[in-house]
Amino acid sequence: MEYNLADLFESVVDAVPDREALVYLDHPGTGAERRLTYAGLDAAANRLAHHLADSGIRPGEHLGLHLYNGVEYVQTVLACLKARIVPVNVNYRYVEEELVYLYRDADLVALVYDAEFEDRVAAAAPRAPGLRRLLRVGPGPAGIGGAADFARAEASGSPRRGFEGRSGDDQFIIYTGGTTGMPKGVMWRQEDLFFAGLGGGAPTGEPVKAPEELAERVAAGGAGITFFPTPPLMHGTSTLTAFIGFNFGQRVVLHRRFAPEEVLRTVEREKVTSMSVVGDAMLRPLIDALNGPMKGTDCSALFSVSSSGAIMSETVRRQFAALVPNAVLLNNFGSSESGFNGTATEDSGPERGFRLRVNSRTRVVDPVTREPVAPGGTGRVAQCGHVPLGYYNDPRKTAETFFERDGLRWVLLGDMATVGTDGVLTVLGRGSQCINTGGEKVYPEEVEQALKAHPDVYDALVAGVPDATWGNHVAAVVQLRTGAPRLSLSDLRSHCRTRLAGYKIPRQLVLAEAIRRSPSGKADYRWAREVAQAAAGSRLTGRETRRPAS
């Protein structure tokens, strides 16, 4: 047995076959739900895996998942792992041209998609010549020639295993990006992903020392934890969170899409213990619901709320903690290219910055020499050891991002940071989003944290706008809280003066009806920059404008 994700999952199934593995709750108000034990989920994945193999999809070929959250998403990923087919996530917000790019770039030969996306898939699929097998989830008109019904396809397969030749070298591809450029496919060996992104079999304590040890720990540890990844599974973090739950033999709860009131009902009903979100974009609506229609919801079982992909600001964390005092709030740091790097310290905030305790494989390195910087120095965050092989179909970007030193593979992340004498990193922000204003560097994330500390600010993004005097000026795109009085640029600047150096304070304010983010809550900086530039061009004096969300 190797550190292969399908082998590891099957070992857990054999250890606790009758334990509940997956709960899917549709919403709002449909009452639809599905509950599968570990044995039931294993059999469902086996049936689909046999169908895929019988359809001629070979080990090593790529299958895309163009799906909302659901049993079918988890089942398809497991089926791919079992049959040694490479699963590839597809962002369901993509339009035709973006889908065509991804289908081609990822060399997809098969696609499993929700019927709701039929029109977009029908437009894009004929332009991807390698795509030869389509499975549609859910009822709908057979608008795509040759598309098979998922339920019938699954029913045709055997519930038994019978898959051979798997290894820790089998691949898992996570497509990432799209807000600042076309998406990139991060190629992981499954063994590396297990140790870097799936906890190595140990949320606390020592990672497993042999594959067989995982099932032994599961059998000895018992049940009791319910994981609830609320963001879309199409983003790597949510899928990895679900698989962490499976690797520990625990229960995973899913909703089709994020709806704050339904999330809280599920937390109460299913006694959720560990929930994951993406920053303020998801935590704020939960706070509003707890202060409003969901006041009094029993969240007493909830002991951890973690965020990846975006920071939970200090103000929002404090508000949630007042409502759910038993839950520990964790700002985790990681990426599709590195897996998990570390967790923010308790004293992180607008005054001290985003401070991070990292694992032993994370360093800050000079972006040119790629040598570790001394304490007090600034560089890019990097990780060594269990890291990806590179970007699929992109040797140039692979060479820029991945390198070898001292016999180890390294990945160079986009985040800039300084390292303290105590080894704690202070993350400054994404280097690609850094604003150069009058020769000074401003990282949007730092300014956003200060803005969101204002009681009337619901959400905010910061971008650089070309400026004849300063090269670029700092522009804030702000969404106000419902019912809040109109906020002026002067008000905003006064608020920021106690938290930021003068050159970091916004010189332009755009009030937006809503901040545009991805379905997982990640910032859309390209949109923020376009909105701010358009506003600056339409009103060059005063620099205070109101704009719609799109």
N, C-alpha and C positions, 0 to 999 in steps of 0.2 A: 504493500500500500504506500502511495506517495501523497504529497500535499496537493492533491487534486480536489477541486471544490465538489465535484460530483461524488467522488469516493468518500470525502469527509461527510457530506450530507447523508449518504446512505449508511455510514457507520452510526450516525446519530439516530436515523430512523430505526435501525436494528436495535439500538439501545432503549429507545422510548417510543415504540410504534403507536401506542394508544394515547399518547399525550397530544393535546391540541396544539397545532402548529400555526395555523393561519385562520384569521377571522376577517372576512370582507363585509363591510357594511355600506350599502348604497345609500344615497341621500339626494335631495331632502324628502323625507316623508314617504318613501316608497316601501319601507319595511323589508326590502330585499336584503338577504344576508346569506353568506356561505361560510361554513365552518369545516375545516379539514384537519384531521389528525396527521401526524407525521407519516403514518402508513398510507393514509388517503392521498396526501399530497405527493408522495413518492409514486404511487400507482398512476396518478393523473399525469405526472411528468413522464413516466415510462411510456404511457400510451401515445403521447404526443411525440416523444423521441423516436419511437418505432415508426410512426407515420412519416416523420421527416426523413428518416433514413430510407424507408421503403419508397419515398418519392424521389429518391436519387440525390439527396443533398449529402455530400461527402464530408468526412472529417476535415476540418481546416477551412471549409467554406463559411461564408458570412451570412447571417440572418439578421434582418432588422426588426426592431420592435417599435411600431408606431402606434402606441397604446396609452390610454389613460391607466391609472392604477387599477388593479384588480387581480383576481386569482389567475387570469390568463397571462398576465405579465410575469408573475413569479413562476408559473408553470412552464412558460416558454423558455425563460432563462435556464431553469433546471433541465428542461428537455435538451436544450443545446449543449449544456455541460455534459450531460450523460452521453450524448451521441457524438461528442467532440466537435460539434459545430460551434462557431464563434459567434456569441451574441453581440449585437451592436445596437445601442440606444438611439432612437430618433426623436428629436424635439418636435412635439406635436403642434407647436406654434409656427413651424416653418411653412412658408408658402411654396408655390411650385418650383421656382428657380432654386431656392435653397434645398428643397428635397431632391431635385435632380442632381445637384452638386453632391449631396451626401450619399445618395444611392450609388452614384458613379465612383466617388472617391473611396467609399468603403468596399467597393466591389461586391455589393449585395447580390446574392443569388436567390434569396427568399425574403419575404416580408410578411409579418403578422401585423394586421392593422385593425383598428376599431372602425365599425361601419360608419361612424360619424365623420370619418376622414375620407370617405369614398371618393368625393369629387377631387380632392387634392391628389390622392394616390392615383386616380384614373388619369389625371393630367400629367403626372410626373413619371409614372411607371413605364410607359412606352418609350420614354427618352433614356431609359437605363437598360441597354441591350443585354446586360448580364442577368437581369432579374427574370427568373423563369418559374418561380413558385410563389403564389399569393394565397394567404389564408385570412379570411374576414371574420372578425369577432362580432357577434350580434346580428340581429335581423336587418335586412336592407335589400334594396334592389341589386341584382347581380349586374352592376354597371361596369365591371371590369371583366373582360373575357378571361376565362380560365381560373378565376378566383374561387377557392374552395371554402366551404363553411367550416369554421373552426370546430364546432361541436361535433359535426359528423366526422371530420378528420381525426379528432381525438378518439372517438368511439371505435374507429377502425383499428387502432393499435393495441398491442398486447400490454397488459398491466405489469408484466414481469420485466426484469432487468435485462440481462443478456448483452451487455455492452462491454467491449474489451479495448485494450490498448491505451487506456488513459494514462496521463502522467502529469507531473507538476509543470511540465513545459507547455501544456495546452494553453491556448491564449484566451484572453477576455479583453475586449476592446471597449473603451469608454470615450465617446465623442464629447468634446468640450469646446466651449467658446461660441462665437457667433455674434456677440455684441460689439466686438471691436474688429472682426474679421470673420472669414469663413471657418467653420468648425474643423477641429483636428482630432484624429482618432488616436488615443493613447493606448499603446499595445502593452498589456501586462501578461507576464507569465503567471499562471494561477498560484504557484507557490509564493511568488513575490507578493501578489495581491493579498494572499491569506495573512502574511506577516505584517504588511504595511498598511492595509486598509481594512482588514477584518479582525484585528486584535490578536492574531496568532493564537486564538483559542483562549485568551485570557484578558477579560476586561480589567481585572486587577491581578496582581501577582505575576508569576512567571509564565511565558508562552509555553505551549506544549513542546516537548522535546522529541516526540515521535507522532506520526499521524494517528496511530492507534490510541494514543493517550486522550484524544479529544472525546471519543465516545465514553471512555472510562470516567472522565470528569462529568460528563452529562448525566450518566447513570447514577453517579454518587451525589450529584449536587441537587437534584430535585427541581421541580418547577417553582413558579412564583413571580417571575418577571414578565411583564407585558410591554413589548416594544411597540411604539406607535410613530412610524415615520410619516409625517403629514405632508411633506413636499412630494412632487411627482417622482415616481420611480425612474422616469426617463433621465433624471439627473443622477449621476453616479453615487452621490452621497446617500440618497434614500435607498437605493438598491443595496448598497453595502451595509447600511443600517439593518435592513431586513435580514441579510445573510449573517450578520453578527448574531442576531436573535436566534436564527436556526443553528448556528454553530454552537450556541450554548444550550440548545434543546429547549428554548423558551417559546413563548407565544408572540406572534406578530399580528398587529391589527392594521388594516388598511381602509381608507376611504377612496372613492373614485376621484374626487377633487376636494380641495381645501374649502371648507365652509365653517367659519368660527363656531357658530352655535352647535352644529352637528359634531364638531370636534369635541366640544366640552361635554355634550351628552354622552359621547363614547368614552371619554375619560372617566365619567361617573359610572356608567353602566358596566364597562369592561374592567374597571379598577386598573386603569393604565398606570404603570409605574415609571416608564421612561419614554418621554416624547421628544421628537426632534422637529425643529422648525428652521426657517432661514431668516434670522434677524428680526428687526422691528416690523418689517412688512407683514409678518405672520403673528408676532407677539402682540402688537398693538390691537388688532381686531379681536384677539382673545381677551385682552384687558377690557375693551369696550363692551364686549358681550357679558363679561363677569360683573361689570358695573351696571349693566342694563338688563336685557331679557333673561340672561342666565345667572343672575345674582342668586347666590345660595347654592350653586352647583357643588356637589361633593367632589373635591379634588384631593381628598386626604391620602389616597394611595400614591399620588404622583410624587416621586422623590427626586427626579431629575428632568430638567428641560435643557436640551443642548442645541446649539446653533452652529451650523457650518455654512460657509459660502457668503455670509454677511454677519456683521456684528450686531448683537443686542446692545443697544446703547445703555449707558448708566441710568438715565432717567427712566427708560422703559423697564429695565430690570427691576428698579426700585418699586415701580408701580405694580408689577406682577408679583413681586415678593410680598407686598403688603396684602395681596388678595390670596396668594397661595404660599403661606410662609414655610410650609414643610418641604417645598421643592428647591433643590439646588440648581442654580442657573449657570450653565457652562458655555462659554464662548470657545468653541474648538477651532483649531486652525489646521487646514490641510488643503489638498487639491486633488484633481483627477490625476495629476502627474506624480504626486508624492504619497497619497494616502493620508494617514493621520500624522501630524507633526507635533502638536502639543495643545495646551489649554491655557487660556488667559488667566493671569493672577487676579486675586480679589481686589487689588488696588489699581487695576486698569481703569482708565477713565479719561475725561478731557484734560485733567491736570497732568497726569503722568504718562498718558498715551496708552496704546494697546500693548501691554506687557505680556510676554508669553513664556511659559515654562515648556521647553521642548524635550523631545526624546533624545537619546544619545547619538542618533544618526543625523541630527539636524545641525547645520552650521550656518554662519554668515560668511560669505566669501567675496573676494574682490571680483567684480564682474569681468575683468579683463584677464588677470593672472589666474583666477579661480583658486587662489590660495586663501585659507582662512584669515579673516581680519583679526587684529588684536582687540582686546576690550576697549570700548570707546569708539571703535571704528565703524564705518557704515559700508554696507555691501548688499548683496542679494542673498536671500535665503536659499539654501541648497540642502539636499538630503542624499545620503549614500546608502549602499547596501541593497535592500530590497526595493528597487526602483524599476520603472518600466523599461522596455527595450527601446522605445522611441515612438515617433509618430508614424502612423501607417501612411504609406505613399508620400512621405515628405522627408526625404533625406537631408535637405537643406536645413529645415527647421529642427530636425533631429540633431544635426551637428551643432547647431547653436545652443541647444538646450541640454543635451546629454553628453557626458564626457567620462573618461576613466582617469583615476589617479590612485596611485599606491595599490593597484590591483583591485580597486572597487569601482563599481558603476555609480555615477552621480547624476542627479538632475538639478538643473539651475532653475529656480522658480522666478516668477515675475515680481515678487514682493521685495521691497527694500526694507532693511532693518539695521539697527545698531545693536551691539552686544555689550552687556554690562559685565563688570568684574565678577558678579555672582552667576554669570551664565545665562541670565534672563535676557530674552530678546525684546526689543521695543520695535514693533512693526510700524513702519512709516506709511506704507501703502504700495499700490501697484506702480512700478516704475513707468509703465506705459501711459498711466493717467496723470503722472506728475506734471504740475503747472509751473512753468518758469516765468516769474513775474519780476521784472527789474533785476534779473540775475539771481533771485531767491527761489528756492524750490518749495512748492506747496503740494502736499499730498491730500487729495480730496477727502479721504476717509477721516482725517483729523478734523477738518473743518465741518464735515457732516455731523460728527459727534457733538461738536459745540453747538451747532444749529439746533439739533434735536433735543438739547437740554432746555430750550425755550419752551415754556408751557403751552404756547399757542401753535407750535410747529408739530405737525403730524408726521411728515416725512420730508426728506431733502436729499438732493444730489448736487454735487459741485463739479464744475467744469471750467476749463480755461477758454477764454474768448480773446481773439487777436485784438491788440491794443496798440495804437500808434505811439504812445508814450512808454508803456511798460513791456511791450512785446506781447504779453498776455495779461489779462486781469482775471481775478477770481470772480466767477459768477455762481450765484446760488439759485437753484430751481427748487421752490418750496411749496409744499402742500400744507395748508393750514388745517387745524382741527375744525370739525363741524361746529358752527356757531361762534368761532373765535373772531374777534375784531380784526379788521384789515391791518396787516403788519407792514410797516414802512421800512425802507432801506435803512433809515436812520435808527429805528428801533432795533433792527437786526444787528447793526454795527455796534451799537451801545452794549447789547447783550454779549457780543463776542469779544469785546475789548478786555474783559476780565479773564478770558480763557485762551486767547490766541495773540501771537505777536501781530503787530500792525499790518505787516505785508500779507498776512494770511486772511485778514478780514475781507469778506466779500465787498466788491465795488459795484456789483450789479445784483438786483433781485428780480426774479421772475416768479410770479405767483401762478401755480398750475392747479387745475381742478384735481388732478391726480398725478402721482409720480409713476412713470412707466417702469415696470420691472418684469422680469421673466416670471413664469408660473411658479418658480421655486423661490422668488423673492430677490433674485440677484439684480444688481443695479444695471440699468441700460444707459451707460455713459455716452454712447453715441447719440442717443435721443436727447439727453440733457444738453450736450454740446450744441446740437442743431437748434434746439429751442432757445438756448441762451444767445447764440449767434444771430438768430432771426430777430430776437427781441432787441439786441444791441443795434442791429441795422435799422430797425424801424423807429428807434427812439434813442438818439445818441446822447441826449442830455437827461440828467436825472436818474437814468438807468434803473428804472423801476417799472415793470410791465406785468400785465396779467395775461396768461396764455392758457388755452385748453390743454388737455392731457395729450392730445395727438394732433 
